[in-house]
Amino acid sequence: MNMEPIANDLSQTNLAETLAPQEQLKPATQTLKRFSIGIPKEISIDENRIALVPSAVQELVQNGHAVYFERGAGDNAKFSDLEFSEAGAKICETTQEVYQAEIIVKVAPPKNQEIDYLRPRQVLFSSVQSFIQQRNYFTSLMQKKITAFGFEFVKDNSNAFPVMRSMSEIAGAASILIAAEYLSHPMWGKGSMLGGFPGINPSEVVILGGGTVAEYAARTALGMGALVKIFDDKIYKLRNIQYQLGSRVFTSIIQPKVLLKSLQSADVLITALYSREGRTPVIITEEMVSQMKKGSVIIDVSIDQGGCVETSHPTSHSHPVYQVHEVTHYCVPNIASKVPHTASYAISNVFSPLILKIGYAGGIEKYLFRDLGLRQGVYIFNGLLTNKTIGEYFTLPFKNIELLMAAFH
């Protein structure tokens, strides 16, 4: 790879720079490492998003990186090949050609045929969806001796999960719009419009969880005039969501009797609990579902971690709903993919600046020393599993990333 100095030698600095405070001085030398970046076409069912949008590709190319883009990869997100070509990407006819790049950036976890294309020392950015994978998914990636980053694990300087937050914001708002669609459906719902109207009782929306999904679901539901009730097992989350909403909405700790009473009158249930380790707990039993109103709607946003409802099982965008006890269940794991154009921008806004920073740092390993949040996003480092939760769940040996980085250094 080309290595190019982008700052003058210190001996060439002028007197004013020499006398400037140390914190104002730029490094005497800085090396830009140029990468080749591959954007393959997503082959996972119902995955319509793309990891880098044309404007991000243009910025990467202008900074010296090469971008290989598989023809048609942006079609489902409403980005044309022409847009990527004009941004400076090389349009590739085959997936294999794209996988010759040093960094592969995609949305869905790679399928077996995609894993076959990977090569040692390659870098993969993608989602992981740990608890719907099989053990051999991780062993196959480890055998390839790659370094892999999971969207779900990467943190920013505020110790938040930027990709997950963006997708959660989208999923929260979308979940209410989806619920409204099915609540009014003649077959799957009861022909009712979600909201509140003069002379008619407002729709009741129960939200299980007090995080980002819950906040944006509540905002959307309140904006439509619905009556909102929020349950969580942490008081600080309930206090925070009231503050964020600027409204004294009904909140409660998860108590089975109180929750059941609310479910019996609910028109919509949004389940949005998130577990940092392992499967989400099943809070809503089948018995509770059986006591909900006929034609009511459950949107189990937590289904990608197993789901919070006993009667939930994963569905797809092509077949999104089913009924149990005449209650409609919507359990699509990647709700954000329903609005792929918007979601693609949200993902790209995180990873295009990150790749630029990695280049200016001189490479992945060098940048990992500087960025704790990105280190936490690593789940495989040069073929070694580094994620404790994955290791324990699938009984795989794992190494601490901090120790590996120290040894590498």
Residue pairs with C-beta under 8 A, 6 or more apart in sequence:
1 33
1 34
1 35
1 102
2 34
2 64
3 31
3 32
3 33
4 31
4 32
4 34
4 64
5 29
5 30
5 31
6 30
6 31
6 32
7 26
7 27
7 28
7 29
7 30
9 28
9 29
10 28
17 25
30 360
31 362
32 63
32 64
32 359
32 360
32 362
33 358
33 359
33 361
33 362
33 363
34 64
34 65
34 66
34 359
35 65
35 66
35 101
35 102
35 103
35 355
35 358
35 359
36 65
36 66
36 67
36 68
36 100
36 101
36 102
36 103
37 52
37 60
37 65
37 66
37 67
37 68
37 101
37 102
37 103
37 104
37 105
37 355
38 67
38 68
38 70
38 98
38 99
38 100
38 101
38 103
38 104
38 105
39 50
39 51
39 52
39 57
39 67
39 68
39 69
39 70
39 73
39 84
39 89
39 98
39 105
39 106
40 70
40 73
40 95
40 98
40 99
40 104
40 106
40 114
41 70
41 71
41 72
41 73
41 95
42 48
42 49
42 50
42 73
42 76
42 106
42 107
42 108
43 108
43 111
43 113
43 114
44 108
44 109
44 111
45 316
45 318
46 316
46 317
46 318
46 332
46 334
46 337
47 107
47 108
47 334
47 337
48 76
48 77
48 317
48 337
48 338
48 340
49 76
49 77
49 107
49 334
49 336
49 337
49 340
49 343
49 344
49 347
50 73
50 74
50 76
50 77
50 79
50 107
50 340
50 344
50 347
50 348
51 105
51 106
51 107
51 125
51 126
51 344
51 347
51 348
51 351
52 60
52 67
52 105
52 347
52 348
52 351
52 352
53 74
53 77
53 79
53 344
53 345
53 348
54 74
54 79
54 83
54 84
54 86
54 87
54 89
55 87
55 348
56 348
56 349
56 351
56 352
57 67
57 69
57 84
57 87
57 88
57 89
58 87
58 88
59 352
59 356
60 67
60 352
60 355
60 356
61 67
61 87
61 88
61 89
62 88
63 356
63 359
64 359
65 355
65 359
66 90
66 101
67 84
67 87
67 88
67 89
67 90
68 89
68 90
68 92
68 97
68 98
68 100
68 101
69 81
69 84
69 85
69 89
69 90
69 91
69 92
69 98
70 91
70 92
70 94
70 95
70 97
70 98
71 81
71 91
71 92
71 93
72 81
73 84
74 80
74 81
74 83
74 84
74 344
76 340
77 340
77 341
77 343
77 344
78 340
78 341
79 341
79 344
81 91
84 91
85 91
92 98
95 114
95 117
96 117
98 104
99 114
99 117
99 118
99 119
102 122
102 123
103 122
103 123
103 124
103 125
103 355
104 110
104 118
104 122
104 123
104 124
104 125
104 126
105 125
105 126
105 351
105 355
106 124
106 125
106 126
107 126
107 127
107 151
107 347
108 126
108 127
108 334
109 126
109 127
109 128
109 129
109 133
109 137
110 118
110 124
110 126
110 141
112 140
115 137
115 140
115 141
115 144
118 124
118 141
118 144
118 146
119 144
119 146
120 144
120 145
120 146
120 383
121 145
121 146
121 147
121 382
122 144
122 146
122 147
123 146
123 147
123 148
123 149
123 364
124 141
124 146
124 147
124 148
124 149
125 148
125 149
125 151
125 351
126 148
126 149
126 150
126 151
127 150
127 151
127 152
128 150
128 151
128 152
128 153
128 379
128 390
129 152
129 304
129 333
130 150
130 152
130 387
130 389
130 390
130 393
131 278
131 279
131 304
131 305
131 306
131 393
132 304
132 314
132 333
135 394
135 395
135 396
138 380
138 385
138 390
138 394
138 396
139 396
141 148
141 380
142 380
142 383
142 384
142 385
142 396
143 383
144 383
145 382
145 383
146 380
146 382
146 383
147 364
147 378
147 380
147 381
147 382
148 378
148 379
148 380
149 374
149 377
149 378
149 379
150 377
150 379
150 387
151 163
151 164
151 347
151 377
152 161
152 163
152 164
153 161
153 376
153 377
153 378
153 379
153 387
154 161
154 162
154 163
154 350
154 354
154 373
154 374
154 376
154 377
155 161
155 162
155 372
155 373
155 374
155 376
155 377
156 162
156 373
157 373
159 373
162 350
163 346
163 347
163 350
163 351
165 212
166 343
166 346
166 347
166 349
166 350
167 336
167 343
167 346
167 347
168 211
168 212
168 213
168 216
168 272
169 212
169 213
169 216
169 346
170 216
170 335
170 336
170 339
170 342
170 343
170 346
171 213
171 216
171 272
171 301
171 335
171 336
172 212
172 213
172 214
172 215
172 216
172 217
172 218
172 219
172 220
172 270
172 272
172 301
173 216
173 217
173 219
173 220
174 335
174 336
174 338
174 339
175 213
175 217
175 270
175 272
175 299
175 301
175 335
176 194
176 205
176 217
176 220
176 221
176 224
176 268
176 270
177 220
178 299
178 330
178 335
178 338
179 194
179 205
179 268
179 270
179 297
179 299
179 330
180 193
180 194
180 195
180 224
182 188
182 189
182 297
182 321
182 328
182 330
183 189
183 190
183 192
183 193
183 194
183 203
183 267
183 268
183 295
183 296
183 297
184 191
184 192
184 193
184 194
185 191
185 328
188 295
188 297
188 321
188 323
188 328
189 295
189 297
189 328
190 293
190 294
190 295
190 296
191 295
192 203
192 267
192 295
193 203
194 203
194 205
194 221
194 224
194 226
194 267
194 268
195 202
195 203
195 224
195 225
195 226
196 202
196 203
196 224
196 225
196 226
196 227
197 225
202 225
202 226
202 227
203 221
203 224
203 225
203 226
203 227
203 267
203 268
204 226
204 227
204 229
204 262
204 265
204 266
204 267
204 268
205 217
205 218
205 221
205 226
205 227
205 228
205 229
205 266
205 267
205 268
205 269
205 270
206 229
206 231
206 259
206 262
206 263
206 266
206 268
206 269
206 270
207 214
207 217
207 218
207 221
207 228
207 229
207 230
207 231
207 269
207 270
207 272
208 214
208 231
208 232
208 254
208 259
208 269
208 270
208 271
208 272
208 273
208 283
208 284
208 308
209 230
209 231
209 232
209 270
209 271
209 272
209 273
209 274
209 302
210 230
210 231
210 232
210 234
210 237
210 238
210 240
210 241
210 251
211 237
211 272
211 273
211 274
213 270
213 272
213 274
213 301
214 230
214 232
214 241
214 270
214 272
215 241
215 244
215 245
217 270
217 272
218 228
218 230
218 241
218 245
218 249
219 245
221 228
221 268
222 228
222 245
222 247
222 249
226 267
226 268
227 250
228 249
228 250
229 249
229 250
229 251
229 252
229 262
229 266
230 238
230 241
230 249
230 250
230 251
230 252
231 251
231 252
231 253
231 254
231 258
231 259
231 262
232 238
232 241
232 251
232 253
232 254
232 273
233 253
233 254
235 253
238 251
238 252
238 253
241 249
241 251
242 248
242 249
242 251
252 258
252 259
252 262
254 283
259 283
259 288
260 288
260 291
263 269
263 284
263 288
263 291
263 292
264 291
264 292
264 293
265 293
266 292
266 293
266 296
267 293
267 296
267 297
268 296
268 297
268 298
268 299
269 284
269 292
269 296
269 297
269 298
269 299
269 309
270 299
270 301
271 283
271 284
271 298
271 299
271 300
271 301
271 302
271 307
271 308
271 309
271 312
272 301
272 302
273 280
273 281
273 283
273 302
273 308
274 280
274 302
274 305
275 281
275 305
277 389
278 389
278 393
279 305
279 306
280 302
280 305
280 306
280 307
280 308
281 308
282 306
282 307
282 308
282 309
282 310
283 308
283 309
284 298
284 308
284 309
284 310
284 311
285 310
286 310
286 311
286 324
286 325
289 298
289 309
289 310
289 311
289 324
289 325
289 327
290 325
292 298
292 325
292 327
293 327
294 326
294 327
295 326
295 327
295 328
296 327
296 328
297 327
297 328
297 330
298 309
298 312
298 327
298 328
298 329
298 330
299 330
299 335
300 307
300 308
300 309
300 312
300 329
300 330
300 331
301 335
302 308
303 312
303 313
303 314
303 331
303 332
303 333
304 314
304 333
304 334
307 313
307 314
307 331
309 329
311 324
311 325
311 327
311 329
312 329
312 331
313 331
314 331
314 332
314 333
315 321
315 322
315 329
315 330
315 331
315 332
316 332
317 332
317 337
317 338
320 330
320 331
320 332
321 328
321 329
321 330
322 328
322 329
323 329
332 338
336 343
336 346
337 343
354 374
357 367
357 371
358 364
358 367
361 367
361 370
365 405
365 408
367 374
368 374
368 375
368 378
368 405
369 405
369 409
375 401
375 402
375 405
376 401
378 386
378 387
378 401
379 385
379 386
379 387
379 390
380 386
380 387
381 399
381 401
381 404
382 404
384 398
384 399
384 404
385 391
385 396
385 397
385 398
385 399
386 398
386 399
386 400
386 401
386 404
387 398
388 398
390 396
390 398
391 397
391 398
392 398
